[in-house]
Amino acid sequence: MEEGFGFVQDVCADLETGRITSIIVPGNNKILNMFAGNNDIVIDWQSIKCIGDDVILVEI
């Protein structure tokens, strides 16, 4: 099943290593179990499989 989550609006990073730990997209999609306080979807960096010019593929 193909699902669109929207545009990346923010990222979380480990300040000690400088590595990105997750990306945040807006929405109220019930597929993911991890939500920020305002229904934003937090996607762990480990779930990201491929980053292209106009799409990011994630495994959920």
All heavy atoms as TSV, in Angstrom:
chain	resi	resn	atom	element	x	y	z
A	1	MET	N	N	0.839	-1.176	0.000
A	1	MET	CA	C	0.000	0.000	0.000
A	1	MET	C	C	0.885	1.241	0.000
A	1	MET	O	O	1.830	1.334	0.742
A	1	MET	CB	C	-0.896	-0.016	1.234
A	1	MET	CG	C	-1.754	1.212	1.340
A	1	MET	SD	S	-2.985	1.100	2.633
A	1	MET	CE	C	-2.056	1.674	4.030
A	2	GLU	N	N	0.583	2.203	-0.826
A	2	GLU	CA	C	1.308	3.450	-0.910
A	2	GLU	C	C	0.613	4.486	-0.061
A	2	GLU	O	O	-0.602	4.612	-0.084
A	2	GLU	CB	C	1.325	3.922	-2.359
A	2	GLU	CG	C	2.682	4.296	-2.847
A	2	GLU	CD	C	2.632	4.631	-4.303
A	2	GLU	OE1	O	2.310	5.792	-4.618
A	2	GLU	OE2	O	2.901	3.738	-5.107
A	3	GLU	N	N	1.384	5.236	0.710
A	3	GLU	CA	C	0.804	6.240	1.588
A	3	GLU	C	C	1.680	7.479	1.566
A	3	GLU	O	O	2.901	7.382	1.666
A	3	GLU	CB	C	0.728	5.694	3.014
A	3	GLU	CG	C	0.043	6.593	4.001
A	3	GLU	CD	C	-1.447	6.662	3.791
A	3	GLU	OE1	O	-2.035	5.655	3.393
A	3	GLU	OE2	O	-2.012	7.735	4.034
A	4	GLY	N	N	1.093	8.648	1.445
A	4	GLY	CA	C	1.840	9.899	1.482
A	4	GLY	C	C	1.678	10.553	2.836
A	4	GLY	O	O	0.576	10.639	3.368
A	5	PHE	N	N	2.772	11.016	3.391
A	5	PHE	CA	C	2.730	11.632	4.718
A	5	PHE	C	C	2.825	13.144	4.672
A	5	PHE	O	O	2.483	13.809	5.613
A	5	PHE	CB	C	3.864	11.095	5.594
A	5	PHE	CG	C	3.674	9.657	5.978
A	5	PHE	CD1	C	4.475	8.676	5.439
A	5	PHE	CD2	C	2.693	9.294	6.877
A	5	PHE	CE1	C	4.302	7.349	5.793
A	5	PHE	CE2	C	2.511	7.974	7.231
A	5	PHE	CZ	C	3.321	7.005	6.691
A	6	GLY	N	N	3.344	13.705	3.605
A	6	GLY	CA	C	3.500	15.150	3.521
A	6	GLY	C	C	4.965	15.552	3.507
A	6	GLY	O	O	5.854	14.719	3.384
A	7	PHE	N	N	5.192	16.830	3.641
A	7	PHE	CA	C	6.539	17.372	3.576
A	7	PHE	C	C	7.225	17.291	4.931
A	7	PHE	O	O	6.583	17.459	5.969
A	7	PHE	CB	C	6.498	18.834	3.118
A	7	PHE	CG	C	6.006	18.995	1.714
A	7	PHE	CD1	C	4.688	19.328	1.454
A	7	PHE	CD2	C	6.865	18.798	0.651
A	7	PHE	CE1	C	4.234	19.471	0.154
A	7	PHE	CE2	C	6.428	18.931	-0.657
A	7	PHE	CZ	C	5.103	19.273	-0.908
A	8	VAL	N	N	8.537	17.086	4.914
A	8	VAL	CA	C	9.310	17.109	6.153
A	8	VAL	C	C	9.276	18.530	6.692
A	8	VAL	O	O	9.593	19.480	5.984
A	8	VAL	CB	C	10.771	16.666	5.910
A	8	VAL	CG1	C	11.594	16.809	7.176
A	8	VAL	CG2	C	10.806	15.227	5.405
A	9	GLN	N	N	8.855	18.675	7.954
A	9	GLN	CA	C	8.790	20.018	8.519
A	9	GLN	C	C	9.878	20.259	9.554
A	9	GLN	O	O	10.182	21.400	9.882
A	9	GLN	CB	C	7.422	20.300	9.121
A	9	GLN	CG	C	7.131	19.570	10.416
A	9	GLN	CD	C	5.774	19.948	10.977
A	9	GLN	OE1	O	4.906	20.409	10.249
A	9	GLN	NE2	N	5.595	19.751	12.260
A	10	ASP	N	N	10.507	19.182	10.055
A	10	ASP	CA	C	11.545	19.338	11.065
A	10	ASP	C	C	12.345	18.050	11.160
A	10	ASP	O	O	11.918	17.010	10.649
A	10	ASP	CB	C	10.920	19.663	12.421
A	10	ASP	CG	C	11.864	20.417	13.352
A	10	ASP	OD1	O	13.048	20.609	12.993
A	10	ASP	OD2	O	11.412	20.823	14.434
A	11	VAL	N	N	13.486	18.122	11.787
A	11	VAL	CA	C	14.297	16.944	12.064
A	11	VAL	C	C	14.737	16.990	13.521
A	11	VAL	O	O	14.822	18.058	14.113
A	11	VAL	CB	C	15.543	16.843	11.148
A	11	VAL	CG1	C	15.158	16.704	9.694
A	11	VAL	CG2	C	16.459	18.021	11.345
A	12	CYS	N	N	15.006	15.822	14.087
A	12	CYS	CA	C	15.588	15.721	15.422
A	12	CYS	C	C	16.999	15.180	15.249
A	12	CYS	O	O	17.233	14.311	14.412
A	12	CYS	CB	C	14.786	14.774	16.308
A	12	CYS	SG	S	13.139	15.365	16.687
A	13	ALA	N	N	17.915	15.700	16.051
A	13	ALA	CA	C	19.310	15.279	15.927
A	13	ALA	C	C	19.910	15.037	17.302
A	13	ALA	O	O	19.485	15.622	18.297
A	13	ALA	CB	C	20.113	16.340	15.186
A	14	ASP	N	N	20.910	14.170	17.338
A	14	ASP	CA	C	21.711	13.942	18.533
A	14	ASP	C	C	22.767	15.041	18.539
A	14	ASP	O	O	23.634	15.083	17.666
A	14	ASP	CB	C	22.353	12.560	18.467
A	14	ASP	CG	C	23.195	12.224	19.665
A	14	ASP	OD1	O	23.809	13.147	20.260
A	14	ASP	OD2	O	23.257	11.037	20.020
A	15	LEU	N	N	22.718	15.927	19.512
A	15	LEU	CA	C	23.612	17.078	19.519
A	15	LEU	C	C	25.068	16.694	19.766
A	15	LEU	O	O	25.972	17.421	19.369
A	15	LEU	CB	C	23.142	18.092	20.558
A	15	LEU	CG	C	21.773	18.710	20.291
A	15	LEU	CD1	C	21.386	19.681	21.401
A	15	LEU	CD2	C	21.739	19.397	18.940
A	16	GLU	N	N	25.297	15.557	20.394
A	16	GLU	CA	C	26.674	15.118	20.647
A	16	GLU	C	C	27.351	14.599	19.378
A	16	GLU	O	O	28.521	14.853	19.147
A	16	GLU	CB	C	26.706	14.058	21.733
A	16	GLU	CG	C	26.359	14.604	23.105
A	16	GLU	CD	C	26.446	13.556	24.199
A	16	GLU	OE1	O	27.065	12.500	23.978
A	16	GLU	OE2	O	25.891	13.805	25.273
A	17	THR	N	N	26.597	13.855	18.566
A	17	THR	CA	C	27.181	13.267	17.355
A	17	THR	C	C	26.883	14.086	16.103
A	17	THR	O	O	27.558	13.921	15.095
A	17	THR	CB	C	26.646	11.841	17.127
A	17	THR	OG1	O	25.231	11.914	16.890
A	17	THR	CG2	C	26.933	10.948	18.315
A	18	GLY	N	N	25.838	14.924	16.144
A	18	GLY	CA	C	25.428	15.686	14.970
A	18	GLY	C	C	24.631	14.870	13.974
A	18	GLY	O	O	24.359	15.323	12.871
A	19	ARG	N	N	24.226	13.663	14.361
A	19	ARG	CA	C	23.468	12.788	13.450
A	19	ARG	C	C	21.971	12.989	13.617
A	19	ARG	O	O	21.470	13.184	14.720
A	19	ARG	CB	C	23.805	11.331	13.725
A	19	ARG	CG	C	25.216	11.001	13.361
A	19	ARG	CD	C	25.517	9.563	13.615
A	19	ARG	NE	N	26.910	9.299	13.295
A	19	ARG	CZ	C	27.356	8.175	12.794
A	19	ARG	NH1	N	26.513	7.183	12.562
A	19	ARG	NH2	N	28.618	8.024	12.532
A	20	ILE	N	N	21.270	12.900	12.485
A	20	ILE	CA	C	19.807	12.994	12.508
A	20	ILE	C	C	19.253	11.704	13.099
A	20	ILE	O	O	19.654	10.609	12.714
A	20	ILE	CB	C	19.261	13.227	11.095
A	20	ILE	CG1	C	19.742	14.583	10.566
A	20	ILE	CG2	C	17.734	13.160	11.075
A	20	ILE	CD1	C	19.410	14.836	9.111
A	21	THR	N	N	18.308	11.827	14.028
A	21	THR	CA	C	17.700	10.654	14.661
A	21	THR	C	C	16.286	10.391	14.168
A	21	THR	O	O	15.814	9.257	14.213
A	21	THR	CB	C	17.668	10.812	16.189
A	21	THR	OG1	O	16.946	12.006	16.530
A	21	THR	CG2	C	19.075	10.887	16.766
A	22	SER	N	N	15.598	11.431	13.682
A	22	SER	CA	C	14.245	11.254	13.156
A	22	SER	C	C	13.853	12.470	12.331
A	22	SER	O	O	14.476	13.517	12.416
A	22	SER	CB	C	13.239	11.033	14.286
A	22	SER	OG	O	13.216	12.141	15.157
A	23	ILE	N	N	12.816	12.279	11.508
A	23	ILE	CA	C	12.223	13.391	10.770
A	23	ILE	C	C	10.785	13.533	11.230
A	23	ILE	O	O	10.174	12.577	11.720
A	23	ILE	CB	C	12.306	13.195	9.240
A	23	ILE	CG1	C	11.528	11.950	8.794
A	23	ILE	CG2	C	13.745	13.139	8.777
A	23	ILE	CD1	C	11.422	11.796	7.278
A	24	ILE	N	N	10.247	14.727	11.071
A	24	ILE	CA	C	8.880	15.013	11.520
A	24	ILE	C	C	8.086	15.549	10.346
A	24	ILE	O	O	8.526	16.463	9.650
A	24	ILE	CB	C	8.890	16.023	12.677
A	24	ILE	CG1	C	9.717	15.467	13.837
A	24	ILE	CG2	C	7.465	16.346	13.117
A	24	ILE	CD1	C	9.998	16.462	14.923
A	25	VAL	N	N	6.912	14.937	10.115
A	25	VAL	CA	C	6.003	15.396	9.062
A	25	VAL	C	C	4.656	15.714	9.701
A	25	VAL	O	O	4.263	15.096	10.685
A	25	VAL	CB	C	5.837	14.349	7.931
A	25	VAL	CG1	C	7.142	14.144	7.196
A	25	VAL	CG2	C	5.321	13.042	8.457
A	26	PRO	N	N	3.939	16.701	9.171
A	26	PRO	CA	C	2.637	17.045	9.739
A	26	PRO	C	C	1.585	16.011	9.384
A	26	PRO	O	O	1.695	15.321	8.378
A	26	PRO	CB	C	2.309	18.392	9.089
A	26	PRO	CG	C	3.051	18.368	7.803
A	26	PRO	CD	C	4.296	17.558	8.051
A	27	GLY	N	N	0.585	15.882	10.217
A	27	GLY	CA	C	-0.529	15.010	9.868
A	27	GLY	C	C	-1.160	14.345	11.062
A	27	GLY	O	O	-0.708	14.472	12.186
A	28	ASN	N	N	-2.204	13.612	10.782
A	28	ASN	CA	C	-2.900	12.847	11.813
A	28	ASN	C	C	-3.132	11.426	11.330
A	28	ASN	O	O	-4.155	10.829	11.581
A	28	ASN	CB	C	-4.215	13.520	12.201
A	28	ASN	CG	C	-5.125	13.734	11.011
A	28	ASN	OD1	O	-4.816	13.329	9.897
A	28	ASN	ND2	N	-6.261	14.363	11.243
A	29	ASN	N	N	-2.159	10.870	10.611
A	29	ASN	CA	C	-2.249	9.524	10.062
A	29	ASN	C	C	-2.124	8.500	11.187
A	29	ASN	O	O	-1.187	8.543	11.969
A	29	ASN	CB	C	-1.131	9.330	9.030
A	29	ASN	CG	C	-1.339	8.111	8.187
A	29	ASN	OD1	O	-1.734	7.075	8.686
A	29	ASN	ND2	N	-1.065	8.238	6.912
A	30	LYS	N	N	-3.041	7.562	11.289
A	30	LYS	CA	C	-3.063	6.578	12.365
A	30	LYS	C	C	-2.174	5.367	12.098
A	30	LYS	O	O	-2.107	4.457	12.909
A	30	LYS	CB	C	-4.493	6.094	12.616
A	30	LYS	CG	C	-5.452	7.200	12.967
A	30	LYS	CD	C	-5.124	7.825	14.296
A	30	LYS	CE	C	-6.139	8.893	14.641
A	30	LYS	NZ	N	-5.691	9.798	15.657
A	31	ILE	N	N	-1.458	5.343	10.963
A	31	ILE	CA	C	-0.620	4.185	10.644
A	31	ILE	C	C	0.563	4.086	11.604
A	31	ILE	O	O	0.925	3.008	12.043
A	31	ILE	CB	C	-0.132	4.258	9.186
A	31	ILE	CG1	C	-1.315	4.046	8.260
A	31	ILE	CG2	C	0.943	3.226	8.920
A	31	ILE	CD1	C	-0.982	4.167	6.798
A	32	LEU	N	N	1.150	5.225	11.943
A	32	LEU	CA	C	2.301	5.195	12.836
A	32	LEU	C	C	1.845	5.359	14.283
A	32	LEU	O	O	0.876	6.035	14.572
A	32	LEU	CB	C	3.295	6.312	12.483
A	32	LEU	CG	C	3.913	6.203	11.092
A	32	LEU	CD1	C	4.855	7.378	10.863
A	32	LEU	CD2	C	4.670	4.906	10.942
A	33	ASN	N	N	2.579	4.785	15.202
A	33	ASN	CA	C	2.203	4.833	16.608
A	33	ASN	C	C	2.884	5.959	17.354
A	33	ASN	O	O	2.543	6.216	18.505
A	33	ASN	CB	C	2.549	3.504	17.292
A	33	ASN	CG	C	1.688	2.380	16.786
A	33	ASN	OD1	O	0.547	2.595	16.418
A	33	ASN	ND2	N	2.230	1.182	16.763
A	34	MET	N	N	3.860	6.608	16.752
A	34	MET	CA	C	4.588	7.656	17.453
A	34	MET	C	C	4.144	9.015	16.953
A	34	MET	O	O	4.405	9.389	15.823
A	34	MET	CB	C	6.091	7.479	17.235
A	34	MET	CG	C	6.606	6.226	17.855
A	34	MET	SD	S	8.343	6.009	17.554
A	34	MET	CE	C	8.323	5.666	15.801
A	35	PHE	N	N	3.471	9.762	17.810
A	35	PHE	CA	C	2.977	11.078	17.449
A	35	PHE	C	C	3.554	12.116	18.392
A	35	PHE	O	O	3.687	11.873	19.584
A	35	PHE	CB	C	1.446	11.144	17.551
A	35	PHE	CG	C	0.760	10.323	16.508
A	35	PHE	CD1	C	0.390	9.021	16.774
A	35	PHE	CD2	C	0.478	10.848	15.269
A	35	PHE	CE1	C	-0.244	8.256	15.827
A	35	PHE	CE2	C	-0.159	10.088	14.309
A	35	PHE	CZ	C	-0.520	8.796	14.590
A	36	ALA	N	N	3.873	13.271	17.859
A	36	ALA	CA	C	4.231	14.402	18.695
A	36	ALA	C	C	2.938	14.996	19.240
A	36	ALA	O	O	1.845	14.589	18.875
A	36	ALA	CB	C	5.021	15.425	17.872
A	37	GLY	N	N	3.056	15.981	20.108
A	37	GLY	CA	C	1.895	16.538	20.786
A	37	GLY	C	C	0.838	17.109	19.868
A	37	GLY	O	O	-0.336	17.089	20.183
A	38	ASN	N	N	1.184	17.631	18.721
A	38	ASN	CA	C	0.201	18.263	17.845
A	38	ASN	C	C	-0.115	17.388	16.627
A	38	ASN	O	O	-0.354	17.904	15.550
A	38	ASN	CB	C	0.688	19.646	17.414
A	38	ASN	CG	C	2.010	19.582	16.699
A	38	ASN	OD1	O	2.595	18.521	16.560
A	38	ASN	ND2	N	2.479	20.721	16.231
A	39	ASN	N	N	-0.089	16.074	16.797
A	39	ASN	CA	C	-0.405	15.095	15.753
A	39	ASN	C	C	0.627	15.019	14.644
A	39	ASN	O	O	0.359	14.447	13.595
A	39	ASN	CB	C	-1.795	15.334	15.154
A	39	ASN	CG	C	-2.890	14.996	16.122
A	39	ASN	OD1	O	-2.692	14.210	17.038
A	39	ASN	ND2	N	-4.040	15.597	15.935
A	40	ASP	N	N	1.808	15.607	14.856
A	40	ASP	CA	C	2.880	15.432	13.882
A	40	ASP	C	C	3.358	13.987	13.937
A	40	ASP	O	O	3.286	13.339	14.970
A	40	ASP	CB	C	4.054	16.366	14.180
A	40	ASP	CG	C	3.712	17.818	13.932
A	40	ASP	OD1	O	2.711	18.079	13.236
A	40	ASP	OD2	O	4.443	18.673	14.437
A	41	ILE	N	N	3.835	13.483	12.817
A	41	ILE	CA	C	4.311	12.103	12.732
A	41	ILE	C	C	5.828	12.115	12.825
A	41	ILE	O	O	6.504	12.806	12.055
A	41	ILE	CB	C	3.871	11.448	11.415
A	41	ILE	CG1	C	2.347	11.472	11.319
A	41	ILE	CG2	C	4.404	10.027	11.318
A	41	ILE	CD1	C	1.807	11.121	9.942
A	42	VAL	N	N	6.363	11.365	13.785
A	42	VAL	CA	C	7.809	11.261	13.981
A	42	VAL	C	C	8.258	9.935	13.368
A	42	VAL	O	O	7.774	8.876	13.749
A	42	VAL	CB	C	8.167	11.317	15.478
A	42	VAL	CG1	C	9.668	11.166	15.669
A	42	VAL	CG2	C	7.665	12.613	16.102
A	43	ILE	N	N	9.171	10.010	12.419
A	43	ILE	CA	C	9.666	8.817	11.722
A	43	ILE	C	C	11.132	8.626	12.093
A	43	ILE	O	O	11.967	9.497	11.821
A	43	ILE	CB	C	9.514	8.967	10.196
A	43	ILE	CG1	C	8.038	9.189	9.835
A	43	ILE	CG2	C	10.086	7.746	9.480
A	43	ILE	CD1	C	7.798	9.553	8.392
A	44	ASP	N	N	11.442	7.503	12.742
A	44	ASP	CA	C	12.819	7.207	13.128
A	44	ASP	C	C	13.723	7.118	11.907
A	44	ASP	O	O	13.318	6.613	10.855
A	44	ASP	CB	C	12.903	5.879	13.889
A	44	ASP	CG	C	12.359	5.978	15.296
A	44	ASP	OD1	O	12.406	7.083	15.877
A	44	ASP	OD2	O	11.910	4.951	15.819
A	45	TRP	N	N	14.942	7.581	12.071
A	45	TRP	CA	C	15.908	7.568	10.969
A	45	TRP	C	C	16.139	6.155	10.449
A	45	TRP	O	O	16.346	5.952	9.255
A	45	TRP	CB	C	17.213	8.206	11.431
A	45	TRP	CG	C	18.178	8.429	10.319
A	45	TRP	CD1	C	19.310	7.715	10.080
A	45	TRP	CD2	C	18.088	9.402	9.279
A	45	TRP	NE1	N	19.934	8.197	8.958
A	45	TRP	CE2	C	19.208	9.233	8.436
A	45	TRP	CE3	C	17.170	10.402	8.974
A	45	TRP	CZ2	C	19.438	10.028	7.325
A	45	TRP	CZ3	C	17.409	11.188	7.856
A	45	TRP	CH2	C	18.520	10.988	7.055
A	46	GLN	N	N	16.082	5.149	11.329
A	46	GLN	CA	C	16.292	3.761	10.916
A	46	GLN	C	C	15.205	3.273	9.962
A	46	GLN	O	O	15.412	2.322	9.225
A	46	GLN	CB	C	16.352	2.828	12.134
A	46	GLN	CG	C	17.544	3.037	13.027
A	46	GLN	CD	C	17.360	4.170	14.027
A	46	GLN	OE1	O	16.305	4.785	14.111
A	46	GLN	NE2	N	18.409	4.471	14.772
A	47	SER	N	N	14.043	3.917	9.964
A	47	SER	CA	C	12.942	3.529	9.087
A	47	SER	C	C	13.086	4.094	7.677
A	47	SER	O	O	12.380	3.675	6.770
A	47	SER	CB	C	11.610	3.996	9.673
A	47	SER	OG	O	11.373	3.374	10.906
A	48	ILE	N	N	13.982	5.040	7.494
A	48	ILE	CA	C	14.181	5.654	6.185
A	48	ILE	C	C	15.039	4.728	5.332
A	48	ILE	O	O	16.125	4.336	5.724
A	48	ILE	CB	C	14.820	7.040	6.317
A	48	ILE	CG1	C	13.863	7.955	7.075
A	48	ILE	CG2	C	15.172	7.612	4.949
A	48	ILE	CD1	C	14.432	9.301	7.430
A	49	LYS	N	N	14.523	4.343	4.179
A	49	LYS	CA	C	15.210	3.399	3.293
A	49	LYS	C	C	15.912	4.083	2.129
A	49	LYS	O	O	16.925	3.601	1.646
A	49	LYS	CB	C	14.227	2.349	2.760
A	49	LYS	CG	C	13.587	1.528	3.861
A	49	LYS	CD	C	14.652	0.859	4.711
A	49	LYS	CE	C	14.046	0.170	5.907
A	49	LYS	NZ	N	15.051	-0.209	6.881
A	50	CYS	N	N	15.371	5.206	1.645
A	50	CYS	CA	C	15.958	5.866	0.486
A	50	CYS	C	C	15.523	7.336	0.488
A	50	CYS	O	O	14.374	7.641	0.768
A	50	CYS	CB	C	15.492	5.180	-0.795
A	50	CYS	SG	S	16.189	5.869	-2.295
A	51	ILE	N	N	16.464	8.218	0.156
A	51	ILE	CA	C	16.156	9.642	0.054
A	51	ILE	C	C	16.464	10.085	-1.376
A	51	ILE	O	O	17.594	9.952	-1.840
A	51	ILE	CB	C	16.961	10.481	1.056
A	51	ILE	CG1	C	16.607	10.068	2.483
A	51	ILE	CG2	C	16.705	11.971	0.849
A	51	ILE	CD1	C	17.408	10.762	3.561
A	52	GLY	N	N	15.438	10.584	-2.058
A	52	GLY	CA	C	15.602	11.076	-3.425
A	52	GLY	C	C	15.429	12.579	-3.481
A	52	GLY	O	O	15.305	13.241	-2.456
A	53	ASP	N	N	15.413	13.131	-4.681
A	53	ASP	CA	C	15.258	14.566	-4.861
A	53	ASP	C	C	13.906	15.083	-4.375
A	53	ASP	O	O	13.804	16.181	-3.847
A	53	ASP	CB	C	15.436	14.958	-6.326
A	53	ASP	CG	C	16.873	14.804	-6.787
A	53	ASP	OD1	O	17.785	14.820	-5.932
A	53	ASP	OD2	O	17.088	14.665	-8.006
A	54	ASP	N	N	12.852	14.282	-4.568
A	54	ASP	CA	C	11.520	14.750	-4.204
A	54	ASP	C	C	10.705	13.719	-3.426
A	54	ASP	O	O	9.495	13.875	-3.261
A	54	ASP	CB	C	10.756	15.181	-5.444
A	54	ASP	CG	C	10.598	14.064	-6.470
A	54	ASP	OD1	O	11.198	13.002	-6.276
A	54	ASP	OD2	O	9.883	14.273	-7.459
A	55	VAL	N	N	11.360	12.673	-2.918
A	55	VAL	CA	C	10.629	11.659	-2.152
A	55	VAL	C	C	11.574	10.998	-1.153
A	55	VAL	O	O	12.773	10.888	-1.398
A	55	VAL	CB	C	10.003	10.605	-3.091
A	55	VAL	CG1	C	11.069	9.747	-3.743
A	55	VAL	CG2	C	9.002	9.734	-2.363
A	56	ILE	N	N	11.017	10.631	-0.014
A	56	ILE	CA	C	11.739	9.846	0.988
A	56	ILE	C	C	10.942	8.568	1.203
A	56	ILE	O	O	9.745	8.625	1.523
A	56	ILE	CB	C	11.873	10.607	2.323
A	56	ILE	CG1	C	12.696	11.886	2.123
A	56	ILE	CG2	C	12.512	9.722	3.389
A	56	ILE	CD1	C	12.772	12.762	3.351
A	57	LEU	N	N	11.569	7.418	1.004
A	57	LEU	CA	C	10.881	6.143	1.201
A	57	LEU	C	C	11.157	5.640	2.616
A	57	LEU	O	O	12.304	5.607	3.056
A	57	LEU	CB	C	11.381	5.106	0.195
A	57	LEU	CG	C	11.128	5.428	-1.277
A	57	LEU	CD1	C	11.738	4.341	-2.150
A	57	LEU	CD2	C	9.658	5.591	-1.547
A	58	VAL	N	N	10.079	5.289	3.310
A	58	VAL	CA	C	10.208	4.768	4.672
A	58	VAL	C	C	9.530	3.415	4.777
A	58	VAL	O	O	8.582	3.107	4.042
A	58	VAL	CB	C	9.606	5.734	5.723
A	58	VAL	CG1	C	10.356	7.043	5.741
A	58	VAL	CG2	C	8.130	5.957	5.500
A	59	GLU	N	N	10.033	2.586	5.666
A	59	GLU	CA	C	9.411	1.301	5.937
A	59	GLU	C	C	8.671	1.418	7.259
A	59	GLU	O	O	9.239	1.799	8.271
A	59	GLU	CB	C	10.480	0.225	6.052
A	59	GLU	CG	C	9.915	-1.167	6.263
A	59	GLU	CD	C	10.999	-2.214	6.285
A	59	GLU	OE1	O	11.931	-2.125	5.476
A	59	GLU	OE2	O	10.910	-3.093	7.127
A	60	ILE	N	N	7.366	1.116	7.199
A	60	ILE	CA	C	6.553	1.199	8.422
A	60	ILE	C	C	5.983	-0.145	8.766
A	60	ILE	O	O	5.915	-1.025	7.941
A	60	ILE	CB	C	5.436	2.249	8.311
A	60	ILE	CG1	C	4.580	1.999	7.083
A	60	ILE	CG2	C	6.036	3.629	8.232
A	60	ILE	CD1	C	3.347	2.853	7.024
